[in-house]
């Protein structure tokens, strides 16, 4: 992974306590990104978001991707479909899990493969109940390509 990205990610990771990040009343726990194979151009970022007063995820970016989008996956009939959504509501007082097979942050047009052990810097744009948009920078560790939501690092 790019040395500059690693230094940036390490600086963010050292500033975070217990893999929890906060902006305003929004808390992010256990962020992670699914690893890729050579030539793969997209992957997902996952985490748990919670907001005391209610907020909205309105955007995201990362230096490892040409584009970052908020997505949802859901069953339509007998077919699982994925689509981009413009915003994701974070209900007051209720954690919302972004995970495989549901809501997630999609990293597109990847600039390099993401390997287990790498750290991906992500910037989330959060709109508070006051309609003010704040940015929240997090460092998400890359897990194995086959990682599931309940995988824990010890």
Secondary structure as UniProt FT lines:
FT   HELIX           3..15
FT   TURN            18..19
FT   STRAND          20..23
FT   TURN            24..25
FT   STRAND          26..34
FT   TURN            38..39
FT   STRAND          42..51
FT   STRAND          55..61
FT   TURN            63..64
FT   STRAND          65..76
FT   TURN            77..78
FT   STRAND          79..85
FT   STRAND          88..90
FT   STRAND          96..98
FT   TURN            100..101
FT   STRAND          104..110
FT   TURN            116..117
FT   STRAND          119..127
FT   TURN            129..130
FT   STRAND          133..143
FT   TURN            145..146
FT   TURN            149..150
//
